Amino acid sequence: MQNGLILSIFFLLILVFLGIVLTSMTSVLFVAVIFTPKEVVKEIVKIMNAKADDKVVDLGSGDGRVLIEMVKGVKVKAFGYDISPIMVLYSKLNRFLALGFKSPITFDVVSLFDLKYNEYDIIYCNLNAKIMSRLSSKFTKQLSGTKVFSYIYPIEGKKPYKKHILSNKQALFEYRY
Ligand SMILES: C[S@@+](CC[C@H](N)C(=O)[O-])C[C@H]1O[C@@H](n2cnc3c(N)ncnc32)[C@H](O)[C@@H]1O
């Protein structure tokens, strides 16, 4: 019994360790974990102007701040996917602290490259130039009637519908497919 408990704690610690390693590798190799700054989250949510029942996804959802802010104002169906289990745990904790047990946000560990983008009305990205470049052709092939918003990084080869300059002087690119 006691051995089982010790073994469980040991495996849990290994899982947390692997999560931290994966998060660090993701950050260093692919995209820096720089969340959307708190001072512009409300502004971005307002610009995205989601309507009730819209399906909204944050690709690489980090600590979940954008979706959590959005569902406070409008009853969307929100999905946040991140490759890092630690980030997903963190976003679930934040979701609980902000919204309690009942919330319309799903957070899950999924690579953003494995998603079907055409399931969503609004896509939010705070990623990097390399990832946006990989997403560009996928969006063109799959999307129709979807709004895509990208913080700082434009989508290669696609003319923005609008370039919003935020109060922190950074750009939010809006695309219509
Ligand atoms: C710059 S942070 C943005 C977090 C959040 N969207 C925000 O705006 O505050 C980018 C996030 O993307 C995640 N990420 C990087 N590559 C990914 C991939 N291939 N699939 C899913 N998430 C990924 C990182 O773990 C990180 O949490």
The ligand as an SDF file (V2000), in Angstrom:
LIG
                    3D

 27 29  0  0  0  0  0  0  0  0999 V2000
    3.5630   32.9280  -27.1140 C   0  0  0  0  0  0  0  0  0  0  0  0
    2.6380   31.7170  -26.2280 S   0  0  0  0  0  0  0  0  0  0  0  0
    0.9930   32.3710  -26.3950 C   0  0  0  0  0  0  0  0  0  0  0  0
    0.0520   31.8950  -25.3330 C   0  0  0  0  0  0  0  0  0  0  0  0
   -1.3730   32.4370  -25.4480 C   0  0  0  0  0  0  0  0  0  0  0  0
   -1.9730   32.1290  -26.7320 N   0  0  0  0  0  0  0  0  0  0  0  0
   -1.4030   33.9250  -25.2570 C   0  0  0  0  0  0  0  0  0  0  0  0
   -1.6000   34.6290  -26.2520 O   0  0  0  0  0  0  0  0  0  0  0  0
   -1.2030   34.4130  -24.1320 O   0  0  0  0  0  0  0  0  0  0  0  0
    2.6550   30.3980  -27.4160 C   0  0  0  0  0  0  0  0  0  0  0  0
    2.1800   29.0530  -26.8940 C   0  0  0  0  0  0  0  0  0  0  0  0
    2.1700   28.1510  -27.9900 O   0  0  0  0  0  0  0  0  0  0  0  0
    2.5340   26.8670  -27.5170 C   0  0  0  0  0  0  0  0  0  0  0  0
    2.9920   26.0620  -28.6650 N   0  0  0  0  0  0  0  0  0  0  0  0
    4.1660   26.1350  -29.3270 C   0  0  0  0  0  0  0  0  0  0  0  0
    4.2000   25.2500  -30.3430 N   0  0  0  0  0  0  0  0  0  0  0  0
    3.0050   24.6130  -30.3300 C   0  0  0  0  0  0  0  0  0  0  0  0
    2.4220   23.5720  -31.1140 C   0  0  0  0  0  0  0  0  0  0  0  0
    3.0610   23.0140  -32.1510 N   0  0  0  0  0  0  0  0  0  0  0  0
    1.1650   23.1600  -30.8170 N   0  0  0  0  0  0  0  0  0  0  0  0
    0.4850   23.7040  -29.7780 C   0  0  0  0  0  0  0  0  0  0  0  0
    0.9960   24.6760  -28.9820 N   0  0  0  0  0  0  0  0  0  0  0  0
    2.2310   25.1310  -29.2510 C   0  0  0  0  0  0  0  0  0  0  0  0
    3.5880   27.1350  -26.4580 C   0  0  0  0  0  0  0  0  0  0  0  0
    3.6820   26.0510  -25.5390 O   0  0  0  0  0  0  0  0  0  0  0  0
    3.0540   28.4300  -25.8190 C   0  0  0  0  0  0  0  0  0  0  0  0
    2.2740   28.1630  -24.6770 O   0  0  0  0  0  0  0  0  0  0  0  0
  1  2  1  0
  2  3  1  0
  2 10  1  0
  3  4  1  0
  4  5  1  0
  5  6  1  0
  5  7  1  0
  7  8  2  0
  7  9  1  0
 10 11  1  0
 11 12  1  0
 11 26  1  0
 12 13  1  0
 13 14  1  0
 13 24  1  0
 14 15  1  0
 14 23  1  0
 15 16  2  0
 16 17  1  0
 17 18  1  0
 17 23  2  0
 18 19  1  0
 18 20  2  0
 20 21  1  0
 21 22  2  0
 22 23  1  0
 24 25  1  0
 24 26  1  0
 26 27  1  0
M  CHG  2   2   1   9  -1
M  END
$$$$
